[in-house]
Amino acid sequence: MGLVLDEQKETDEVFEQDGLNFLVGEELMSYPGFTVDYTSSFLRKGFTVDVMGYTGGRC
């Protein structure tokens, strides 16, 4: 599970927040919720996705 740049698919849900459009694949819609956040610190900069109920590993 991850964050990717992609073209919109027919099955994607589209959410708009603060002028940004988020395309969410149908596989994520079965989870109870998710949070997209932007982190900017000395060691790390970028988006993170936290999915409630996801128990898979991270790479």
PDB file of N, H, CA, C and O in Angstrom:
ATOM      1  N   MET A   1       0.863  -1.162   0.000  1.00  0.00           N
ATOM      2  CA  MET A   1       0.000   0.000   0.000  1.00  0.00           C
ATOM      3  C   MET A   1       0.907   1.222   0.000  1.00  0.00           C
ATOM      4  O   MET A   1       1.891   1.273   0.738  1.00  0.00           O
ATOM      5  N   GLY A   2       0.580   2.184  -0.813  1.00  0.00           N
ATOM      6  H   GLY A   2      -0.219   2.143  -1.413  1.00  0.00           H
ATOM      7  CA  GLY A   2       1.423   3.358  -0.870  1.00  0.00           C
ATOM      8  C   GLY A   2       0.768   4.503  -1.606  1.00  0.00           C
ATOM      9  O   GLY A   2      -0.385   4.427  -2.031  1.00  0.00           O
ATOM     10  N   LEU A   3       1.521   5.543  -1.741  1.00  0.00           N
ATOM     11  H   LEU A   3       2.458   5.605  -1.396  1.00  0.00           H
ATOM     12  CA  LEU A   3       1.080   6.756  -2.412  1.00  0.00           C
ATOM     13  C   LEU A   3       1.787   6.811  -3.757  1.00  0.00           C
ATOM     14  O   LEU A   3       3.013   6.722  -3.821  1.00  0.00           O
ATOM     15  N   VAL A   4       1.019   6.959  -4.836  1.00  0.00           N
ATOM     16  H   VAL A   4       0.023   7.032  -4.784  1.00  0.00           H
ATOM     17  CA  VAL A   4       1.611   7.010  -6.169  1.00  0.00           C
ATOM     18  C   VAL A   4       0.971   8.122  -6.984  1.00  0.00           C
ATOM     19  O   VAL A   4      -0.160   8.531  -6.721  1.00  0.00           O
ATOM     20  N   LEU A   5       1.704   8.604  -7.969  1.00  0.00           N
ATOM     21  H   LEU A   5       2.623   8.272  -8.182  1.00  0.00           H
ATOM     22  CA  LEU A   5       1.142   9.520  -8.955  1.00  0.00           C
ATOM     23  C   LEU A   5       0.554   8.656 -10.056  1.00  0.00           C
ATOM     24  O   LEU A   5       1.232   7.779 -10.591  1.00  0.00           O
ATOM     25  N   ASP A   6      -0.694   8.899 -10.394  1.00  0.00           N
ATOM     26  H   ASP A   6      -1.245   9.611  -9.959  1.00  0.00           H
ATOM     27  CA  ASP A   6      -1.378   8.012 -11.323  1.00  0.00           C
ATOM     28  C   ASP A   6      -2.468   8.774 -12.056  1.00  0.00           C
ATOM     29  O   ASP A   6      -2.883   9.849 -11.622  1.00  0.00           O
ATOM     30  N   GLU A   7      -2.922   8.227 -13.150  1.00  0.00           N
ATOM     31  H   GLU A   7      -2.585   7.354 -13.502  1.00  0.00           H
ATOM     32  CA  GLU A   7      -4.070   8.768 -13.872  1.00  0.00           C
ATOM     33  C   GLU A   7      -5.342   8.243 -13.215  1.00  0.00           C
ATOM     34  O   GLU A   7      -5.354   7.144 -12.660  1.00  0.00           O
ATOM     35  N   GLN A   8      -6.407   9.030 -13.278  1.00  0.00           N
ATOM     36  H   GLN A   8      -6.397   9.923 -13.728  1.00  0.00           H
ATOM     37  CA  GLN A   8      -7.670   8.624 -12.680  1.00  0.00           C
ATOM     38  C   GLN A   8      -8.255   7.430 -13.427  1.00  0.00           C
ATOM     39  O   GLN A   8      -8.260   7.378 -14.657  1.00  0.00           O
ATOM     40  N   LYS A   9      -8.748   6.469 -12.638  1.00  0.00           N
ATOM     41  H   LYS A   9      -8.744   6.511 -11.639  1.00  0.00           H
ATOM     42  CA  LYS A   9      -9.428   5.302 -13.189  1.00  0.00           C
ATOM     43  C   LYS A   9     -10.920   5.434 -12.922  1.00  0.00           C
ATOM     44  O   LYS A   9     -11.332   6.183 -12.035  1.00  0.00           O
ATOM     45  N   GLU A  10     -11.724   4.713 -13.680  1.00  0.00           N
ATOM     46  H   GLU A  10     -11.390   4.105 -14.400  1.00  0.00           H
ATOM     47  CA  GLU A  10     -13.173   4.765 -13.507  1.00  0.00           C
ATOM     48  C   GLU A  10     -13.607   4.374 -12.104  1.00  0.00           C
ATOM     49  O   GLU A  10     -14.612   4.877 -11.602  1.00  0.00           O
ATOM     50  N   THR A  11     -12.857   3.482 -11.469  1.00  0.00           N
ATOM     51  H   THR A  11     -12.040   3.074 -11.877  1.00  0.00           H
ATOM     52  CA  THR A  11     -13.235   2.963 -10.153  1.00  0.00           C
ATOM     53  C   THR A  11     -12.724   3.820  -8.997  1.00  0.00           C
ATOM     54  O   THR A  11     -13.040   3.533  -7.842  1.00  0.00           O
ATOM     55  N   ASP A  12     -11.944   4.863  -9.275  1.00  0.00           N
ATOM     56  H   ASP A  12     -11.687   5.097 -10.212  1.00  0.00           H
ATOM     57  CA  ASP A  12     -11.393   5.721  -8.218  1.00  0.00           C
ATOM     58  C   ASP A  12     -12.460   6.648  -7.639  1.00  0.00           C
ATOM     59  O   ASP A  12     -13.346   7.119  -8.352  1.00  0.00           O
ATOM     60  N   GLU A  13     -12.358   6.898  -6.345  1.00  0.00           N
ATOM     61  H   GLU A  13     -11.638   6.516  -5.766  1.00  0.00           H
ATOM     62  CA  GLU A  13     -13.136   7.942  -5.689  1.00  0.00           C
ATOM     63  C   GLU A  13     -12.262   9.191  -5.677  1.00  0.00           C
ATOM     64  O   GLU A  13     -11.047   9.090  -5.507  1.00  0.00           O
ATOM     65  N   VAL A  14     -12.859  10.361  -5.852  1.00  0.00           N
ATOM     66  H   VAL A  14     -13.846  10.443  -5.989  1.00  0.00           H
ATOM     67  CA  VAL A  14     -12.110  11.617  -5.871  1.00  0.00           C
ATOM     68  C   VAL A  14     -12.543  12.457  -4.681  1.00  0.00           C
ATOM     69  O   VAL A  14     -13.732  12.710  -4.484  1.00  0.00           O
ATOM     70  N   PHE A  15     -11.560  12.891  -3.884  1.00  0.00           N
ATOM     71  H   PHE A  15     -10.594  12.686  -4.044  1.00  0.00           H
ATOM     72  CA  PHE A  15     -11.807  13.755  -2.735  1.00  0.00           C
ATOM     73  C   PHE A  15     -10.996  15.030  -2.916  1.00  0.00           C
ATOM     74  O   PHE A  15      -9.837  14.975  -3.328  1.00  0.00           O
ATOM     75  N   GLU A  16     -11.592  16.171  -2.613  1.00  0.00           N
ATOM     76  H   GLU A  16     -12.533  16.215  -2.279  1.00  0.00           H
ATOM     77  CA  GLU A  16     -10.902  17.459  -2.714  1.00  0.00           C
ATOM     78  C   GLU A  16     -10.735  18.025  -1.314  1.00  0.00           C
ATOM     79  O   GLU A  16     -11.684  18.066  -0.532  1.00  0.00           O
ATOM     80  N   GLN A  17      -9.523  18.460  -1.006  1.00  0.00           N
ATOM     81  H   GLN A  17      -8.751  18.426  -1.641  1.00  0.00           H
ATOM     82  CA  GLN A  17      -9.238  19.070   0.291  1.00  0.00           C
ATOM     83  C   GLN A  17      -8.240  20.191   0.079  1.00  0.00           C
ATOM     84  O   GLN A  17      -7.142  19.959  -0.427  1.00  0.00           O
ATOM     85  N   ASP A  18      -8.610  21.401   0.460  1.00  0.00           N
ATOM     86  H   ASP A  18      -9.502  21.589   0.871  1.00  0.00           H
ATOM     87  CA  ASP A  18      -7.715  22.561   0.372  1.00  0.00           C
ATOM     88  C   ASP A  18      -7.122  22.744  -1.025  1.00  0.00           C
ATOM     89  O   ASP A  18      -5.945  23.076  -1.161  1.00  0.00           O
ATOM     90  N   GLY A  19      -7.926  22.531  -2.052  1.00  0.00           N
ATOM     91  H   GLY A  19      -8.882  22.261  -1.941  1.00  0.00           H
ATOM     92  CA  GLY A  19      -7.484  22.738  -3.419  1.00  0.00           C
ATOM     93  C   GLY A  19      -6.730  21.574  -4.041  1.00  0.00           C
ATOM     94  O   GLY A  19      -6.327  21.655  -5.201  1.00  0.00           O
ATOM     95  N   LEU A  20      -6.531  20.491  -3.294  1.00  0.00           N
ATOM     96  H   LEU A  20      -6.859  20.425  -2.351  1.00  0.00           H
ATOM     97  CA  LEU A  20      -5.850  19.304  -3.826  1.00  0.00           C
ATOM     98  C   LEU A  20      -6.872  18.206  -4.077  1.00  0.00           C
ATOM     99  O   LEU A  20      -7.761  17.983  -3.256  1.00  0.00           O
ATOM    100  N   ASN A  21      -6.750  17.525  -5.201  1.00  0.00           N
ATOM    101  H   ASN A  21      -6.027  17.707  -5.868  1.00  0.00           H
ATOM    102  CA  ASN A  21      -7.600  16.375  -5.493  1.00  0.00           C
ATOM    103  C   ASN A  21      -6.851  15.101  -5.150  1.00  0.00           C
ATOM    104  O   ASN A  21      -5.701  14.920  -5.552  1.00  0.00           O
ATOM    105  N   PHE A  22      -7.499  14.223  -4.412  1.00  0.00           N
ATOM    106  H   PHE A  22      -8.433  14.370  -4.085  1.00  0.00           H
ATOM    107  CA  PHE A  22      -6.939  12.931  -4.053  1.00  0.00           C
ATOM    108  C   PHE A  22      -7.761  11.854  -4.738  1.00  0.00           C
ATOM    109  O   PHE A  22      -8.981  11.799  -4.583  1.00  0.00           O
ATOM    110  N   LEU A  23      -7.090  11.000  -5.496  1.00  0.00           N
ATOM    111  H   LEU A  23      -6.099  11.044  -5.622  1.00  0.00           H
ATOM    112  CA  LEU A  23      -7.738   9.858  -6.132  1.00  0.00           C
ATOM    113  C   LEU A  23      -7.487   8.648  -5.250  1.00  0.00           C
ATOM    114  O   LEU A  23      -6.342   8.305  -4.955  1.00  0.00           O
ATOM    115  N   VAL A  24      -8.563   8.008  -4.835  1.00  0.00           N
ATOM    116  H   VAL A  24      -9.494   8.286  -5.075  1.00  0.00           H
ATOM    117  CA  VAL A  24      -8.449   6.878  -3.916  1.00  0.00           C
ATOM    118  C   VAL A  24      -8.929   5.624  -4.630  1.00  0.00           C
ATOM    119  O   VAL A  24     -10.075   5.548  -5.073  1.00  0.00           O
ATOM    120  N   GLY A  25      -8.038   4.640  -4.736  1.00  0.00           N
ATOM    121  H   GLY A  25      -7.107   4.703  -4.376  1.00  0.00           H
ATOM    122  CA  GLY A  25      -8.377   3.382  -5.393  1.00  0.00           C
ATOM    123  C   GLY A  25      -9.405   2.599  -4.601  1.00  0.00           C
ATOM    124  O   GLY A  25      -9.497   2.728  -3.380  1.00  0.00           O
ATOM    125  N   GLU A  26     -10.176   1.789  -5.305  1.00  0.00           N
ATOM    126  H   GLU A  26     -10.102   1.685  -6.297  1.00  0.00           H
ATOM    127  CA  GLU A  26     -11.267   1.062  -4.670  1.00  0.00           C
ATOM    128  C   GLU A  26     -10.784   0.125  -3.565  1.00  0.00           C
ATOM    129  O   GLU A  26     -11.548  -0.174  -2.647  1.00  0.00           O
ATOM    130  N   GLU A  27      -9.528  -0.350  -3.627  1.00  0.00           N
ATOM    131  H   GLU A  27      -8.907  -0.106  -4.372  1.00  0.00           H
ATOM    132  CA  GLU A  27      -9.026  -1.243  -2.581  1.00  0.00           C
ATOM    133  C   GLU A  27      -8.922  -0.536  -1.228  1.00  0.00           C
ATOM    134  O   GLU A  27      -9.017  -1.189  -0.189  1.00  0.00           O
ATOM    135  N   LEU A  28      -8.730   0.785  -1.222  1.00  0.00           N
ATOM    136  H   LEU A  28      -8.653   1.315  -2.066  1.00  0.00           H
ATOM    137  CA  LEU A  28      -8.676   1.541   0.036  1.00  0.00           C
ATOM    138  C   LEU A  28     -10.059   1.840   0.603  1.00  0.00           C
ATOM    139  O   LEU A  28     -10.195   2.088   1.801  1.00  0.00           O
ATOM    140  N   MET A  29     -11.075   1.821  -0.238  1.00  0.00           N
ATOM    141  H   MET A  29     -10.964   1.619  -1.211  1.00  0.00           H
ATOM    142  CA  MET A  29     -12.416   2.196   0.201  1.00  0.00           C
ATOM    143  C   MET A  29     -13.025   1.171   1.152  1.00  0.00           C
ATOM    144  O   MET A  29     -14.032   1.466   1.797  1.00  0.00           O
ATOM    145  N   SER A  30     -12.445  -0.022   1.257  1.00  0.00           N
ATOM    146  H   SER A  30     -11.628  -0.261   0.733  1.00  0.00           H
ATOM    147  CA  SER A  30     -12.956  -1.035   2.178  1.00  0.00           C
ATOM    148  C   SER A  30     -12.459  -0.817   3.611  1.00  0.00           C
ATOM    149  O   SER A  30     -12.946  -1.472   4.533  1.00  0.00           O
ATOM    150  N   TYR A  31     -11.508   0.085   3.811  1.00  0.00           N
ATOM    151  H   TYR A  31     -11.113   0.618   3.062  1.00  0.00           H
ATOM    152  CA  TYR A  31     -10.994   0.380   5.149  1.00  0.00           C
ATOM    153  C   TYR A  31     -11.850   1.458   5.807  1.00  0.00           C
ATOM    154  O   TYR A  31     -12.462   2.270   5.114  1.00  0.00           O
ATOM    155  N   PRO A  32     -11.898   1.472   7.155  1.00  0.00           N
ATOM    156  CA  PRO A  32     -12.764   2.439   7.845  1.00  0.00           C
ATOM    157  C   PRO A  32     -12.323   3.894   7.729  1.00  0.00           C
ATOM    158  O   PRO A  32     -13.123   4.789   8.002  1.00  0.00           O
ATOM    159  N   GLY A  33     -11.100   4.157   7.340  1.00  0.00           N
ATOM    160  H   GLY A  33     -10.450   3.430   7.118  1.00  0.00           H
ATOM    161  CA  GLY A  33     -10.641   5.536   7.198  1.00  0.00           C
ATOM    162  C   GLY A  33      -9.162   5.596   6.900  1.00  0.00           C
ATOM    163  O   GLY A  33      -8.435   4.621   7.092  1.00  0.00           O
ATOM    164  N   PHE A  34      -8.723   6.749   6.428  1.00  0.00           N
ATOM    165  H   PHE A  34      -9.313   7.540   6.272  1.00  0.00           H
ATOM    166  CA  PHE A  34      -7.309   6.955   6.152  1.00  0.00           C
ATOM    167  C   PHE A  34      -6.996   8.440   6.260  1.00  0.00           C
ATOM    168  O   PHE A  34      -7.874   9.289   6.110  1.00  0.00           O
ATOM    169  N   THR A  35      -5.722   8.737   6.523  1.00  0.00           N
ATOM    170  H   THR A  35      -5.008   8.048   6.645  1.00  0.00           H
ATOM    171  CA  THR A  35      -5.257  10.106   6.676  1.00  0.00           C
ATOM    172  C   THR A  35      -4.063  10.327   5.758  1.00  0.00           C
ATOM    173  O   THR A  35      -3.133   9.520   5.732  1.00  0.00           O
ATOM    174  N   VAL A  36      -4.091  11.422   5.005  1.00  0.00           N
ATOM    175  H   VAL A  36      -4.846  12.077   5.026  1.00  0.00           H
ATOM    176  CA  VAL A  36      -2.948  11.828   4.184  1.00  0.00           C
ATOM    177  C   VAL A  36      -2.383  13.081   4.826  1.00  0.00           C
ATOM    178  O   VAL A  36      -3.115  14.040   5.075  1.00  0.00           O
ATOM    179  N   ASP A  37      -1.081  13.078   5.097  1.00  0.00           N
ATOM    180  H   ASP A  37      -0.487  12.299   4.895  1.00  0.00           H
ATOM    181  CA  ASP A  37      -0.448  14.203   5.778  1.00  0.00           C
ATOM    182  C   ASP A  37       0.863  14.533   5.071  1.00  0.00           C
ATOM    183  O   ASP A  37       1.464  13.676   4.424  1.00  0.00           O
ATOM    184  N   TYR A  38       1.297  15.783   5.203  1.00  0.00           N
ATOM    185  H   TYR A  38       0.809  16.479   5.730  1.00  0.00           H
ATOM    186  CA  TYR A  38       2.586  16.201   4.665  1.00  0.00           C
ATOM    187  C   TYR A  38       3.516  16.484   5.831  1.00  0.00           C
ATOM    188  O   TYR A  38       3.165  17.227   6.748  1.00  0.00           O
ATOM    189  N   THR A  39       4.704  15.891   5.796  1.00  0.00           N
ATOM    190  H   THR A  39       4.989  15.287   5.052  1.00  0.00           H
ATOM    191  CA  THR A  39       5.689  16.050   6.851  1.00  0.00           C
ATOM    192  C   THR A  39       6.902  16.789   6.295  1.00  0.00           C
ATOM    193  O   THR A  39       7.379  16.480   5.203  1.00  0.00           O
ATOM    194  N   SER A  40       7.394  17.760   7.048  1.00  0.00           N
ATOM    195  H   SER A  40       7.006  18.011   7.935  1.00  0.00           H
ATOM    196  CA  SER A  40       8.600  18.469   6.648  1.00  0.00           C
ATOM    197  C   SER A  40       9.469  18.659   7.884  1.00  0.00           C
ATOM    198  O   SER A  40       9.161  19.466   8.761  1.00  0.00           O
ATOM    199  N   SER A  41      10.557  17.901   7.936  1.00  0.00           N
ATOM    200  H   SER A  41      10.806  17.245   7.224  1.00  0.00           H
ATOM    201  CA  SER A  41      11.477  18.007   9.063  1.00  0.00           C
ATOM    202  C   SER A  41      12.905  17.889   8.531  1.00  0.00           C
ATOM    203  O   SER A  41      13.117  17.737   7.328  1.00  0.00           O
ATOM    204  N   PHE A  42      13.858  17.960   9.416  1.00  0.00           N
ATOM    205  H   PHE A  42      13.685  18.084  10.394  1.00  0.00           H
ATOM    206  CA  PHE A  42      15.264  17.874   9.041  1.00  0.00           C
ATOM    207  C   PHE A  42      15.578  16.548   8.351  1.00  0.00           C
ATOM    208  O   PHE A  42      16.334  16.512   7.380  1.00  0.00           O
ATOM    209  N   LEU A  43      14.998  15.461   8.854  1.00  0.00           N
ATOM    210  H   LEU A  43      14.384  15.490   9.642  1.00  0.00           H
ATOM    211  CA  LEU A  43      15.305  14.136   8.337  1.00  0.00           C
ATOM    212  C   LEU A  43      14.351  13.639   7.259  1.00  0.00           C
ATOM    213  O   LEU A  43      14.670  12.706   6.522  1.00  0.00           O
ATOM    214  N   ARG A  44      13.185  14.263   7.168  1.00  0.00           N
ATOM    215  H   ARG A  44      12.926  15.021   7.767  1.00  0.00           H
ATOM    216  CA  ARG A  44      12.168  13.703   6.285  1.00  0.00           C
ATOM    217  C   ARG A  44      11.258  14.786   5.728  1.00  0.00           C
ATOM    218  O   ARG A  44      10.872  15.716   6.436  1.00  0.00           O
ATOM    219  N   LYS A  45      10.922  14.656   4.455  1.00  0.00           N
ATOM    220  H   LYS A  45      11.235  13.901   3.879  1.00  0.00           H
ATOM    221  CA  LYS A  45       9.994  15.584   3.827  1.00  0.00           C
ATOM    222  C   LYS A  45       9.153  14.798   2.830  1.00  0.00           C
ATOM    223  O   LYS A  45       9.697  14.093   1.980  1.00  0.00           O
ATOM    224  N   GLY A  46       7.835  14.915   2.927  1.00  0.00           N
ATOM    225  H   GLY A  46       7.393  15.487   3.618  1.00  0.00           H
ATOM    226  CA  GLY A  46       6.969  14.239   1.966  1.00  0.00           C
ATOM    227  C   GLY A  46       5.626  13.863   2.566  1.00  0.00           C
ATOM    228  O   GLY A  46       5.331  14.168   3.721  1.00  0.00           O
ATOM    229  N   PHE A  47       4.824  13.196   1.757  1.00  0.00           N
ATOM    230  H   PHE A  47       5.064  12.948   0.819  1.00  0.00           H
ATOM    231  CA  PHE A  47       3.495  12.773   2.170  1.00  0.00           C
ATOM    232  C   PHE A  47       3.552  11.427   2.873  1.00  0.00           C
ATOM    233  O   PHE A  47       4.393  10.583   2.562  1.00  0.00           O
ATOM    234  N   THR A  48       2.658  11.241   3.814  1.00  0.00           N
ATOM    235  H   THR A  48       1.975  11.926   4.067  1.00  0.00           H
ATOM    236  CA  THR A  48       2.469   9.953   4.467  1.00  0.00           C
ATOM    237  C   THR A  48       0.998   9.581   4.370  1.00  0.00           C
ATOM    238  O   THR A  48       0.126  10.450   4.353  1.00  0.00           O
ATOM    239  N   VAL A  49       0.734   8.292   4.307  1.00  0.00           N
ATOM    240  H   VAL A  49       1.442   7.587   4.321  1.00  0.00           H
ATOM    241  CA  VAL A  49      -0.637   7.783   4.285  1.00  0.00           C
ATOM    242  C   VAL A  49      -0.774   6.793   5.425  1.00  0.00           C
ATOM    243  O   VAL A  49      -0.043   5.804   5.485  1.00  0.00           O
ATOM    244  N   ASP A  50      -1.704   7.053   6.327  1.00  0.00           N
ATOM    245  H   ASP A  50      -2.297   7.857   6.279  1.00  0.00           H
ATOM    246  CA  ASP A  50      -2.010   6.131   7.420  1.00  0.00           C
ATOM    247  C   ASP A  50      -3.416   5.599   7.192  1.00  0.00           C
ATOM    248  O   ASP A  50      -4.366   6.366   7.037  1.00  0.00           O
ATOM    249  N   VAL A  51      -3.539   4.277   7.174  1.00  0.00           N
ATOM    250  H   VAL A  51      -2.767   3.654   7.300  1.00  0.00           H
ATOM    251  CA  VAL A  51      -4.819   3.638   6.902  1.00  0.00           C
ATOM    252  C   VAL A  51      -5.275   2.900   8.152  1.00  0.00           C
ATOM    253  O   VAL A  51      -4.568   2.028   8.658  1.00  0.00           O
ATOM    254  N   MET A  52      -6.457   3.251   8.650  1.00  0.00           N
ATOM    255  H   MET A  52      -7.031   3.959   8.239  1.00  0.00           H
ATOM    256  CA  MET A  52      -7.018   2.569   9.817  1.00  0.00           C
ATOM    257  C   MET A  52      -7.335   1.128   9.429  1.00  0.00           C
ATOM    258  O   MET A  52      -7.971   0.883   8.404  1.00  0.00           O
ATOM    259  N   GLY A  53      -6.895   0.184  10.243  1.00  0.00           N
ATOM    260  H   GLY A  53      -6.379   0.383  11.076  1.00  0.00           H
ATOM    261  CA  GLY A  53      -7.195  -1.220   9.999  1.00  0.00           C
ATOM    262  C   GLY A  53      -6.219  -1.930   9.083  1.00  0.00           C
ATOM    263  O   GLY A  53      -6.371  -3.128   8.847  1.00  0.00           O
ATOM    264  N   TYR A  54      -5.206  -1.222   8.550  1.00  0.00           N
ATOM    265  H   TYR A  54      -5.082  -0.248   8.741  1.00  0.00           H
ATOM    266  CA  TYR A  54      -4.224  -1.850   7.667  1.00  0.00           C
ATOM    267  C   TYR A  54      -3.138  -2.480   8.510  1.00  0.00           C
ATOM    268  O   TYR A  54      -2.526  -1.805   9.338  1.00  0.00           O
ATOM    269  N   THR A  55      -2.886  -3.775   8.310  1.00  0.00           N
ATOM    270  H   THR A  55      -3.383  -4.323   7.637  1.00  0.00           H
ATOM    271  CA  THR A  55      -1.897  -4.479   9.119  1.00  0.00           C
ATOM    272  C   THR A  55      -0.701  -4.945   8.305  1.00  0.00           C
ATOM    273  O   THR A  55       0.130  -5.696   8.816  1.00  0.00           O
ATOM    274  N   GLY A  56      -0.594  -4.523   7.059  1.00  0.00           N
ATOM    275  H   GLY A  56      -1.269  -3.913   6.644  1.00  0.00           H
ATOM    276  CA  GLY A  56       0.520  -4.928   6.197  1.00  0.00           C
ATOM    277  C   GLY A  56       1.814  -4.237   6.581  1.00  0.00           C
ATOM    278  O   GLY A  56       1.813  -3.303   7.384  1.00  0.00           O
ATOM    279  N   GLY A  57       2.914  -4.695   6.009  1.00  0.00           N
ATOM    280  H   GLY A  57       2.914  -5.453   5.358  1.00  0.00           H
ATOM    281  CA  GLY A  57       4.217  -4.114   6.295  1.00  0.00           C
ATOM    282  C   GLY A  57       4.511  -2.913   5.421  1.00  0.00           C
ATOM    283  O   GLY A  57       3.761  -2.596   4.498  1.00  0.00           O
ATOM    284  N   ARG A  58       5.612  -2.253   5.725  1.00  0.00           N
ATOM    285  H   ARG A  58       6.221  -2.511   6.475  1.00  0.00           H
ATOM    286  CA  ARG A  58       6.074  -1.108   4.938  1.00  0.00           C
ATOM    287  C   ARG A  58       7.427  -1.430   4.353  1.00  0.00           C
ATOM    288  O   ARG A  58       8.205  -2.186   4.935  1.00  0.00           O
ATOM    289  N   CYS A  59       7.703  -0.856   3.201  1.00  0.00           N
ATOM    290  H   CYS A  59       7.071  -0.242   2.728  1.00  0.00           H
ATOM    291  CA  CYS A  59       9.008  -1.057   2.557  1.00  0.00           C
ATOM    292  C   CYS A  59       9.909   0.114   2.870  1.00  0.00           C
ATOM    293  O   CYS A  59      11.056   0.146   2.426  1.00  0.00           O
TER     294      CYS A  59
END
